[in-house]
Amino acid sequence: MSYRTTAIDRSLNLPEPDYEADDVLVVAEREQLRALADDARHRIVVLLRERAATTTELAAQVGLAKGTVAHHLKVLEAAGLVRVVRTRRVRALTESYYGRVARLYVLKSADEQPQVRVRLSAEDAEALQRRLDELVRDVRAAGSAGGAEYELVVSFHPTGGLA
């Protein structure tokens, strides 16, 4: 697929990579979500946004051993998130350049709750926003050194579409 500037590019200011990639990939499979959940793999995917890179280049940028980065690239490749975009011969070896399969990843959890739209008075909207702010504070305060890591994502805003 050849690259063409789209409305998504103008609204999100996406960088133009030095290799061909789809515009958007909806990341919804458990294997893909697990692959991106790892900090090192997430950093690798971010580094590949604008240009392809070799295992050696990525290892230097993320500060990990080349073998560790190679393992992470294999996990990302198996999940369908990165691919070899070009190769070159270096002495007797073939060096692979990895790139993302899409310029933008949209994460979608399999157990995601549906979006809710309601009509609220200004007073009710302010009261609900205060309750959500309090929930965010409670979640932050509940954090501890042990246990699994969780993330709370909250978005509450007027849609502009409801009168």
C-alpha positions as CSV (number, residue, x, y, z in Angstrom):
1,M,0.0,0.0,0.0
2,S,1.5,3.3,-1.0
3,Y,1.4,6.2,1.4
4,R,-1.0,9.1,0.9
5,T,-1.7,11.9,3.3
6,T,-5.2,11.5,4.8
7,A,-7.5,13.4,7.2
8,I,-6.2,11.2,10.0
9,D,-2.7,12.5,9.3
10,R,-3.8,16.1,9.5
11,S,-5.7,15.6,12.7
12,L,-3.2,13.4,14.5
13,N,0.0,14.8,13.0
14,L,1.4,11.3,12.3
15,P,5.0,11.1,11.2
16,E,5.7,9.7,7.7
17,P,7.8,6.6,8.0
18,D,10.7,5.8,5.7
19,Y,8.9,2.5,4.7
20,E,5.5,1.6,3.5
21,A,2.9,0.8,6.2
22,D,-0.8,0.7,6.6
23,D,-2.4,3.8,8.1
24,V,-4.3,2.1,11.0
25,L,-4.2,-1.3,12.8
26,V,-6.9,-2.2,15.3
27,V,-5.0,-4.1,18.0
28,A,-7.6,-6.4,19.6
29,E,-6.2,-9.9,19.8
30,R,-4.9,-11.0,23.2
31,E,-1.5,-11.9,21.7
32,Q,-1.1,-8.4,20.3
33,L,-2.2,-6.7,23.5
34,R,0.1,-8.8,25.6
35,A,3.0,-8.1,23.2
36,L,2.4,-4.3,23.6
37,A,2.0,-4.5,27.3
38,D,5.7,-5.1,27.8
39,D,7.7,-1.9,28.4
40,A,10.6,-2.9,26.2
41,R,8.4,-4.0,23.3
42,H,6.3,-0.8,23.7
43,R,9.5,1.3,23.5
44,I,10.6,-0.6,20.4
45,V,7.3,0.0,18.6
46,V,7.5,3.7,19.4
47,L,11.0,3.9,18.0
48,L,9.8,2.3,14.8
49,R,7.2,5.0,14.1
50,E,9.3,7.2,11.9
51,R,12.0,4.9,10.5
52,A,12.9,1.3,10.2
53,A,15.8,0.0,12.4
54,T,18.0,-3.0,12.8
55,T,18.2,-5.1,15.9
56,T,21.6,-3.5,16.7
57,E,20.3,0.0,16.3
58,L,17.3,-0.7,18.5
59,A,19.5,-2.4,21.2
60,A,21.6,0.8,21.4
61,Q,18.5,3.0,21.6
62,V,16.6,1.0,24.3
63,G,19.7,0.1,26.3
64,L,19.2,-3.7,26.1
65,A,21.4,-6.6,24.8
66,K,21.0,-7.3,21.1
67,G,19.8,-10.9,21.9
68,T,17.1,-9.5,24.2
69,V,15.9,-7.0,21.5
70,A,15.9,-9.8,19.0
71,H,13.6,-11.9,21.2
72,H,11.2,-8.9,21.7
73,L,11.2,-8.3,17.9
74,K,10.2,-12.0,17.3
75,V,7.3,-11.6,19.8
76,L,6.2,-8.4,18.1
77,E,6.5,-10.1,14.6
78,A,4.6,-13.2,15.7
79,A,1.8,-10.9,17.0
80,G,1.7,-9.2,13.6
81,L,2.8,-5.8,14.9
82,V,6.2,-5.4,13.2
83,R,7.7,-6.9,10.1
84,V,11.0,-6.9,8.1
85,V,10.6,-4.0,5.7
86,R,14.0,-4.3,4.0
87,T,17.3,-6.1,4.2
88,R,20.9,-5.4,3.3
89,R,24.1,-7.4,3.0
90,V,26.8,-6.7,5.6
91,R,29.9,-8.8,4.8
92,A,28.6,-12.4,5.0
93,L,25.4,-11.6,6.9
94,T,22.0,-10.2,5.9
95,E,20.9,-7.4,8.1
96,S,17.1,-7.0,8.6
97,Y,15.4,-3.6,9.1
98,Y,12.2,-3.8,11.1
99,G,9.2,-1.5,10.8
100,R,5.7,-1.3,12.1
101,V,2.8,-2.8,10.1
102,A,0.8,0.3,10.6
103,R,1.5,4.0,11.4
104,L,-1.2,4.1,14.1
105,Y,-2.2,1.3,16.5
106,V,-5.7,1.6,18.0
107,L,-6.0,-0.6,21.1
108,K,-9.3,-2.3,21.7
109,S,-9.8,-4.7,24.6
110,A,-11.9,-7.7,24.0
111,D,-13.8,-7.0,27.2
112,E,-14.2,-3.3,26.5
113,Q,-17.4,-1.7,27.7
114,P,-19.5,0.1,25.2
115,Q,-19.4,3.9,24.8
116,V,-22.2,5.6,26.7
117,R,-23.9,8.8,25.6
118,V,-26.4,10.6,27.8
119,R,-28.0,14.0,28.0
120,L,-27.1,15.9,31.2
121,S,-27.8,19.3,32.5
122,A,-24.7,21.5,33.2
123,E,-25.1,20.9,36.9
124,D,-25.4,17.1,36.5
125,A,-22.4,17.0,34.2
126,E,-20.3,19.0,36.8
127,A,-21.4,16.7,39.6
128,L,-20.5,13.6,37.5
129,Q,-17.1,15.1,36.6
130,R,-16.4,15.7,40.4
131,R,-17.3,12.0,41.1
132,L,-15.0,10.8,38.3
133,D,-12.2,13.0,39.6
134,E,-12.7,11.5,43.0
135,L,-12.6,8.0,41.5
136,V,-9.3,8.8,39.8
137,R,-7.9,10.1,43.2
138,D,-9.1,6.9,44.9
139,V,-7.4,4.7,42.4
140,R,-4.1,6.6,42.7
141,A,-4.3,6.4,46.5
142,A,-5.0,2.6,46.4
143,G,-1.6,2.0,44.6
144,S,0.9,-0.2,46.4
145,A,4.3,-1.6,45.6
146,G,3.0,-5.2,45.3
147,G,0.4,-6.8,43.1
148,A,-0.4,-6.5,39.4
149,E,-0.4,-3.2,37.5
150,Y,-3.7,-1.7,36.4
151,E,-4.6,1.3,34.3
152,L,-7.7,3.4,34.6
153,V,-8.8,5.3,31.5
154,V,-11.5,8.0,32.0
155,S,-12.8,10.3,29.4
156,F,-15.9,12.5,30.0
157,H,-16.6,15.3,27.7
158,P,-19.5,17.0,25.7
159,T,-19.8,15.4,22.3
160,G,-21.1,18.5,20.5
161,G,-23.6,16.2,18.8
162,L,-26.3,16.3,21.4
163,A,-28.3,19.4,21.9
